[in-house]
Amino acid sequence: MKVQFFVCDMWAPNADLAKVFFPNASIIVDKYHFIRQVAWALENVRKRIQKSMIPSLKKYFKRSRRLILKRSENLKPHEKEELDVMLLYSEDLRQAYKLKEAFYTICQESRYSVQRVDFYEWIKYAEQVNLPEFRACITAFRNWSKEILNAFKYGYTNGCTEGFNNRIKVLKRISYGVRNFMRFRNRILHMCR
């Protein structure tokens, strides 16, 4: 009853579990999980456009995928020029990139009242653009809007836990099996300080 916040991914059974066992907790979707929905949609637009190109352009688009995913403010001048060339090839790609940048701007906004309004406007705009790759993203945002807005409001994330989990998985992978559980446990504890 004292748990105030429950941070999870966008898997419905996790939220249902939280509602049952932590009835007073505000459910928060981890930022990584809803931001990647937009990145996936943008990547799918790039892949669709890339398929209709000549082989040399396909290679260029594939090698330059990081430019599209990178924030525009973090691009160097020559990268901006390369990105502009990529965006000239397709209106859909331009719209998808614009949607991604607008959503990242919402995520970086510090005022919750602005984020809340901009979030719903972003969903409406994404529906108007009507890119098929963004439909799953829009549906997820509509279904999880309360939990996503809680992420903006409270700012909690599972980043630290996810990082420790990743370190443990890497340790398991590089160990090629473990014979002594206590030694493995000690390595985990030593590594995750």
Secondary structure as GFF3:
##gff-version 3
##sequence-region A 1 193
A	DSSP	beta_strand	5	8	.	.	.	ID=ss1
A	DSSP	alpha_helix	12	21	.	.	.	ID=ss2
A	DSSP	beta_strand	26	29	.	.	.	ID=ss3
A	DSSP	alpha_helix	31	51	.	.	.	ID=ss4
A	DSSP	alpha_helix	55	63	.	.	.	ID=ss5
A	DSSP	alpha_helix	65	69	.	.	.	ID=ss6
A	DSSP	three_ten_helix	72	74	.	.	.	ID=ss7
A	DSSP	alpha_helix	77	88	.	.	.	ID=ss8
A	DSSP	alpha_helix	91	108	.	.	.	ID=ss9
A	DSSP	alpha_helix	112	129	.	.	.	ID=ss10
A	DSSP	three_ten_helix	132	134	.	.	.	ID=ss11
A	DSSP	alpha_helix	135	143	.	.	.	ID=ss12
A	DSSP	alpha_helix	145	154	.	.	.	ID=ss13
A	DSSP	alpha_helix	159	175	.	.	.	ID=ss14
A	DSSP	alpha_helix	181	191	.	.	.	ID=ss15
###
